[in-house]
Amino acid sequence: MTQSATANNITDKPGHGHTSGGGHGSGSGSGGTSGGGGHRCGHKVCPRKIHSVAGMLFGVMMVQHFLLNMLTMWPSRFDAAVGRLHDMGILLPILSLLLVILPLGVHIVYGIRMLKSAGLKYNTGKHHRGSDFRHLLQRLSAVVLLLFIVFHLATIHRWGLHQVHRITGWSMLDRYADSGLFNASDAYASTATAVGHFFSDSAPMAAGNLLISGLYLAAIWATAYHLGNGFATTAMVWHIPKTPAQENKWSIAGGIFGLCIGIIGTMAWVGLMFH
């Protein structure tokens, strides 16, 4: 959940409630307050800024993750890259903790707090960056990503259902007896199975398989939107653009960035589905 307009649901100091269409593109109907540096957080440590920094740190790692997975277009290169990554030894879990788990945890905690305040209403009357539609999409993409991350970690990694199987011994989880579905020594084949053949190897077009592969594709584009829009709204939270025109330029740049991320992620998905 990268920095979103949801992050702007914290009450502001008086005197900054004027509205404009900055960040909406059309300059009307956004329902948000003006950019141009007029918005200020009413806290000594601004929750929106903490949320944005954590989101950007995690976003950088997601870009790296998507670029690595794009190598699934060339399975042998993907296997080699994953092998080099896991050759880092103890450094890998340390970096994962510092650059993935901690930023993601902080971002989720603040994001849930802000989502609880705004809900999934179209017009909350409280956000301060971007249009109502972008604000809604950011919150919806956050919900999709949170649910997907839970599913992804539970099935792919050894800290999910593998641990449940170890504790309970449930036969229905026997496929997780050795580890999660991902196997670093057989990176491409195990990942392709998890994404494209989750329920059945013998019937790749089975409804269950299509459901899970579709979930992965939806998560890719939810990530793309969340990162792209978050890139623009983070700049606004930190008062980088000073005018509505500058906010619009940041919004366009965020849209282009998100589109690039979506294309890269889709290439990874195609590499796993059709090789």
N, C-alpha and C positions, 0 to 999 in steps of 0.2 A: 504494500500500500504506500506508494510514493506520495510525497507531499501533495495534498489535494486542497481544493477549495473547501472541503470539509474541515480542514484545519483552521478555518477562519470563523468557527462558531463560538469562540471565546469572546466574551463581552469586551467592547472597546471603551476607551476613555470617551467622555462626552466631546462633542464638537467635530466628530468625523463621520457623521451619518449621511452626508450628501451623496446622491446617487448619480451614476453615469454609466455609459455602456462600455467603459474600458475593459478590454479583454473579450468582449462579445463579438467584435468584428463589425457589427452593424451599427453600434453605438446606441442601440435602443433595446428596451425590453429585457435587459440583463438581470435586473433586480439586485445587482451587487453594488457596493459602494465604490466610489471613484478610486482609481489608481493614482498615479502621479505623486506617490510618496505621502499622501495625506493620511493613510491608515496607520494607526499605532496600536500596539498591544498593551493592554492594561495590566501587565504583570512584569515583575522584576526580571524573571526568566520567562521569556515568551514561549508558551507551549507550541505555537505554530512553527517557531524557528527550530526548536528541538525536533519536532516532527519532520520538518523539511530536511534537516541535516541527516537524520537517521535514514530517511527515505532515499536521499541522494547517495549515501554510502551503499545502501543495499542495492540501489539502482545500478551503480557502477558494477557491482558483482553480477547482477542479472544480465547486463550487457555482455560481460565476459562469459557467462553461462550460455547465453544464446549463441555467441560466436563459436564457442567450443562445440556446441551441439550442431551447429551448421555443418561441421565436418562429417556428420552422418551421411552427407551426400557422397562422401568417399570413405566407406567403412574402415579401411585399413588405416587411414590417417586419423580417424576418430579413435580407434583402439590405441594407436601410438601416442596420441595426445593425452588420453586418459592415463595411459601407463606412466608417462612423464610426470603427470600431476600427482599420481599416487606414489611416485618415487621420492616425493618430498618428505616422506616419513612423518615425524612428529610435528613438523612445521605446518602440515596441511590442516590438522584439527585445530591448531592454534590460530591460524589465519581464518579458518571457518568460524571459530568462536568470535574473533574480534571484528571481522568484516561482514559476516553474514548473520549469525545468531543474535548477537547483541543489538546491532542496528535494526534488524527485523523485529526483535522483541520490543524495543523502544517504540518503533513506528506503529506496531500493532496496538500496544497499550494506549498510546495517545490517539490513534485512529479510532479505536473502539469507543473511547471516551467522547470523541467528537461526533462519531456516527450515532451514538446514543442520544446526543443532544439534537442532531439534525434529523435523524431518521432517514426515510427514503421518500420524503415529500418532495414534490417538484419545486415549490417556492417556499423556502424556509424563512425568508426575510432576514436572515442573519449572516449569510456569507458575504465576503468582501472581495473576492477575486473571481473573474470569469462570469459567464452567463449562468442562468438557472439550469439550462440544459447540460452544460459542461459540469456543473456542480453535481447534478443528479447522476450523470454517467460516471463521475469519479467515485461516488459512493457505491454505485452498483458494481463497478469493476472491482472495488475494494472487497465487497462481499464475495464476489465470484472467486477472487484470488485467495481470500482467507480460507474458504472451503476447499479450494483446489490444493493449497499448500498442505492442509491437514491430510487430505487423501494422498498426495504425492509422497510426503514424508512417511506416512504410515505404510505404504506399499513398497516404495522403492528402497528405502534405507533400513539398516538393521536396527535402528532405534524405534521402529514402529511396531508393526504386527509381529515381527520376529520376536521382540521382547514379550509381547502378549502370549505368543505360543510357548516361549520358554517358561513363563509363569504358570500358564493354565494347562498346557498340553492338549489344547483343543484340536481334534483331528481335522476339523474344517479349515484350520490354518496350517496344515502340514506343508503347504508349498513355501511357507516362511520358516521352516524348521532350521535351515542352515543360515539364512540371512534374509535381507530384503530381496526384492526382485532384481535389483542391480548387482552385477558381479563385475568388479573392476578388471578381472583377468579375462573376461569375455564381454567387454563393454558394449560393443555394438549389438550383438545378438541378444543380450539380456535386456538392453534398453528397448530394442525393437519389439521384443516379446511383451514388455510391460506396457508399451504404448499401443501397439497394433494387434496384439494377440492376447489380451489380458485374460479372457475367459476360455478361449479355444485356439489351439495351434492348428487344428485340422480344418476349421471353418473360419477363415479370416474375415468373411463378410457376415458373420453371425451378428445378431442385433446387439449383444453385449459388447462385442469387440468394437463395433461402430460407435456405441455409446461412449466408451472410454476414449477412443481416439478422437471423437468429436469434442469431448471434454478437454482434452489436451489442446486442440486447436482453438477452442473458445478461450482457454486460459492464456494462450499465446497473445491473442488480440486484446484481451482484457489487460494483460501486462503492457502491451504496446501503448494502449490508450492511457493507462495509469501513469506510465513513465513519461510519455510525451506531454500530457496535460500537467503532470506534476513538475516537469522541468520548467514550464512557463509560470505556474503559480508559485513555485519556490522563489523565482526571481522577483515576483511581486511581493511576496511576504518579506523579502530582504530589501525591498524598496530600490531595486536596481533600475527598473524603468521609471521614469519620472513623469511621463505624460501618457494619456490614453493611446496615442499613436505608437509610442514605444511599447506599451503593453500588447498592442495588436501584433507588433513585430515579434515579440517574444512568443505569443500564442502561435503564430505561423511557424516559427522555428521549432516550437514544441511539437506541432502537428507533423512537420517533416521528420523530426527525430523519431516520433512514435511510429510513423509509417515505415521508416527504415528498420526499426526494431521488429515490427510485425512481419516484414518481408523476410528478415533473417530467421525469425522463429518459424515461419512457414516453410522455409527451405529445410530447416532441421526436421520438421514434422514430415515433410515429403520424403526426406532421406530415410526416415525410420519406417515409413509406411510402404514404400514402393521399391525398395531394393531387395 
